[in-house]
Amino acid sequence: MGAFPVGRPGREARGSVARMTRAVLVSRSTAPAVTDVDLPAPGAREALVAVTRSSVNYKDGLAVAGDPGVARTDPLVPGIDVVGTVAAVGPDVPDVAVGERVVLTGAGAGESRHGGWAEQCVVPVDALVTLPEGLDDDLAAAIGTAGFTAMLSVLALERVVAPEDGPVLVTGASGGVGTVAIALLAARGYRVTASTGRPENGDSLRALGATDVVDRAQFAEPGKPMQRAVWAGAVDSVGGTTLANVLAATRYGGAVTACGLAQDTALSTTVLPFILRGVSLLGVDSVSAPLDLRQRAWARLATDLDPALLRAVTRTVGLAEAIAVGAEVVAGRVHGRTVVDVTR
């Protein structure tokens, strides 16, 4: 393996950079496989990260399947989560130091540029967060985009809904966003109801902090535009008819965060919950979140999330295994989080 030239600070990449990296490569012409991938030197406002861990997310599963809505470049290294240590920086990067332990979620990784299913990854520094004390690489990857999105949802929800206002619902509760959202909300004193299509996960969801577990089927079919007011708030990662029904059953002044589309991207509803009950629908975006919001969310994750709860619903796989797990995530057969150890 060759190395990129090390130049003067601010003009060329600083630090040690390998020209090739072992990675999972997805291509429209070949099956996904672990192979060696060429890496460019980090450019302006970019850094090269020596990756230790990534994770398997819904988007990663879609990328492995070749979904053009996710895999926007061909070929592509999946992995929307990147955890590791800065190995080199490009020009104009005075605020990131070689040797820093960092995490990156979204920001085009695993979609429009190579992502974290690799031993090294070039990333934009404007979305790079220094890992807070207390978060090791395994835990940071277990949190990943799913946990980061859950934290953004909690930050949005708590601006409107207090724990004493009533029960909050978490849809898609067996998935990555749902499991972390339950733990975070319960830790803040909210009474959480978990909605899942996998009743066998009931005990695990209660261990995370859910006080009740309900079947997702009750939200899956179209319902009345205004329903019995039950929820003070909700975190929804499902979309579609489920989100419409949750909105229709939200109490006066309540709020629902929308961060996913596992059921559908379409939302067929009416204005009635908004104009008769003052319900708020709060959109949550984890891909393009500004750096200050990213830092605030990760700081809260370091203090609010009980590591033992997350580790109990997390498994670790190697790069080759991650390919198969991606399909399982898309099919809804994975409970909790899957960490990718890129050294395996």
TATA-V882579 format. One record per residue. PHI is phi in whole degrees, 0 to 359 (* if undefined). OMEGA is omega in radians with two decimals (none if undefined). Layout:
BEGIN
phi->{PHI/PHI}
omega->{OMEGA/OMEGA}
END
This chain:
BEGIN
phi->{*/273/231/291/296/264/247/290/307/87/239/225/300/250/115/269/229/280/280/239/218/281/202/275/243/252/220/290/258/223/288/302/202/276/206/268/235/290/242/281/291/298/267/300/58/233/223/260/252/281/282/251/218/224/206/250/245/304/298/296/299/295/296/299/282/83/300/291/288/251/281/268/223/224/282/216/266/292/112/280/246/227/231/171/235/295/259/196/230/273/296/61/233/280/258/231/253/301/100/291/276/222/224/226/234/67/57/91/298/75/229/260/210/302/250/271/280/201/283/218/207/267/227/285/288/290/242/270/247/292/296/295/303/98/254/278/297/298/292/299/289/296/292/49/299/298/291/299/296/299/294/300/295/294/301/290/294/289/290/243/244/261/305/283/285/137/291/243/255/240/271/57/293/276/277/297/297/298/295/290/299/300/298/293/295/298/296/273/96/283/269/252/252/258/254/212/265/236/301/294/268/305/296/295/292/292/296/288/132/291/271/221/231/236/282/296/300/291/250/279/254/305/235/293/294/230/237/305/287/242/261/287/193/202/246/245/243/252/76/58/298/301/298/300/291/296/302/292/250/270/290/302/76/281/214/232/265/243/223/206/215/301/268/192/275/284/226/260/214/235/279/302/301/280/263/258/238/63/288/252/254/250/284/236/243/258/285/250/303/293/299/296/290/301/296/294/295/292/296/292/298/292/256/267/266/283/304/296/295/288/299/292/241/234/236/238/230/269/301/296/294/301/300/290/296/304/294/294/296/298/281/76/260/251/258/82/238/236/270/253/273/288/275/262}
omega->{3.08/3.11/3.05/3.12/3.07/-3.03/3.13/3.12/3.10/-3.12/3.11/-3.13/3.12/-3.13/-3.10/-3.07/3.07/-3.08/3.14/3.09/3.07/-3.02/2.92/-3.14/3.11/-3.14/3.11/-3.06/-3.12/3.10/3.09/-3.10/3.03/-3.08/3.05/-3.07/3.05/3.07/3.00/2.97/3.10/-3.14/-3.13/3.14/3.08/3.05/3.01/-3.11/2.94/-2.98/3.01/-3.09/2.92/3.08/3.13/3.14/3.12/3.13/3.12/3.08/3.09/3.12/3.11/3.12/3.12/3.13/-3.08/3.09/3.11/-3.14/-3.01/3.04/-3.07/-0.01/-3.05/2.93/3.12/3.09/-3.12/3.07/3.13/3.07/3.13/-3.06/3.12/-3.13/3.14/3.11/3.10/3.13/3.02/3.10/-3.12/-2.98/3.09/-3.06/3.00/-3.12/3.11/3.01/-2.97/3.03/3.04/3.05/3.11/3.12/3.11/3.13/3.14/3.10/-3.12/3.09/-3.12/-3.07/-2.90/3.07/-3.05/3.12/3.05/-3.07/3.06/-3.00/3.04/-3.07/-3.10/3.06/-3.06/-3.10/3.01/-3.09/3.09/3.06/3.10/3.10/3.05/-3.04/3.14/-3.11/3.12/3.12/3.09/3.05/3.04/3.14/-3.11/-3.14/3.07/3.10/3.08/3.13/3.08/3.12/3.12/3.10/3.12/-3.06/-3.04/3.02/-3.04/-2.99/3.08/-3.13/-3.10/-3.10/3.13/-3.06/3.04/-3.10/2.99/3.09/-3.07/-2.92/-3.13/-3.14/-3.07/3.13/-3.08/-3.09/-3.14/3.12/3.12/-3.12/-3.12/-3.12/3.13/3.13/3.13/3.08/3.10/3.02/-2.92/2.96/-3.12/3.07/-3.10/3.03/-3.10/-3.07/3.13/3.12/-3.06/-3.11/3.13/-3.14/3.08/3.09/3.09/3.13/3.11/3.09/3.11/3.07/-3.11/-3.14/-3.14/-3.11/-3.11/3.11/-2.92/-3.10/3.14/-3.13/3.14/-3.13/3.03/-3.09/3.13/-3.08/-3.06/-2.92/2.99/3.13/3.14/2.96/-3.06/3.06/-3.00/-3.12/3.05/-3.10/3.12/3.14/3.12/3.13/3.11/3.09/-3.10/-3.10/3.14/-3.08/3.13/3.11/-3.12/-3.10/3.10/3.06/3.13/-3.07/-3.08/-3.05/-3.07/3.11/-3.07/3.01/-3.11/3.08/-3.14/-3.10/3.09/3.10/-2.99/3.12/-3.08/-3.05/3.11/-3.13/3.13/3.14/3.10/3.00/-3.01/3.10/-3.13/3.12/3.14/-3.04/-3.03/-3.13/3.14/-3.02/-3.11/3.09/3.08/-3.12/3.14/-3.14/-3.14/3.07/3.11/3.10/-3.13/-3.10/-3.00/-3.01/3.08/-3.09/-3.09/3.14/-3.12/-3.14/-3.12/-3.14/-3.12/3.00/-3.12/3.11/3.05/-3.09/-3.09/3.13/-3.10/-3.13/-3.14/-3.14/3.11/3.12/3.13/3.13/-3.14/3.14/3.12/-3.09/-3.10/3.07/3.09/-2.98/3.08/3.11/3.07/3.04/-3.00/3.11/-3.11/none}
END
